[in-house]
Amino acid sequence: KENLNVAIAGDMTPEQAKAFVEKVFGKLTAQADTPAVPDTAELQNPGKSFAYEMDNPQTHIIIGHEGISVNDPDWPAVQLINYVLGSGGFDSRLMTEIREKRGLSYGVNSYLSDLQRAPTIQASLSASNENAAQAIDLLRSEWQKMSLTGPSDEELQNAKDYLTGSLILSLTSTGSIASVMNGLQQKGFGPNYINERNERLRAVTTEDARVVAGRLLNPDRLMVVAVGQPTGFTADTVLNYIPGITNPPTAAPDSEETNNENDTKPNMESP
């Protein structure tokens, strides 16, 4: 029960809620018999690039970077920075530079992964093989610009307007209210956070966002993974199998050649 978070919205009294929770979850043990999970001390392979060749007309690209905890005082600033950088749809810098101005990709976005022990900022896009390298370069460039200057006054205000307004739109039914509240519980926020969130976002100044962007975003620490046949993209490491998905190639008996069959054969025993 120590890992249980319950959020209830609807026509139910506290007494009814307690009885319902006890009926459903009462047989759970008080504590979980699981080992503690250590915090991730450092993101692996910062600044490195990886490529996996696949016969496909497009290259699929995932980019990763260290993030911050949702409990960090700078979390509201990071939410706004990420919106301006890549999560704001056609208002974002990445979409403007990569899709609208140059047509290199149908879509590109950045997003915050708020895992408790391994927070990251990530970005993803797909581009034709001949445009993939240019798209990656542009993403790096926009990442660097954001780290140097942060968002403008207008960009920051647009991000605030959207993020504060979107909260109300996510609370339109008892099911969505319970879902939002449960999500806040899992992140460690108290019940009053939902009443404080928008004020925290509004309190972020342009200078605050600039400082946080400079502290957090570093284009030299971006990790890039490209799957396809990108023209002009030279990766630090070329993978001949996908870790955790396919088996590592093995040397054939009395031969230095790799077993090509294992390069693509799924490992059904992998988690």
Disulfide bonds with the S-S distance in Angstrom:
none
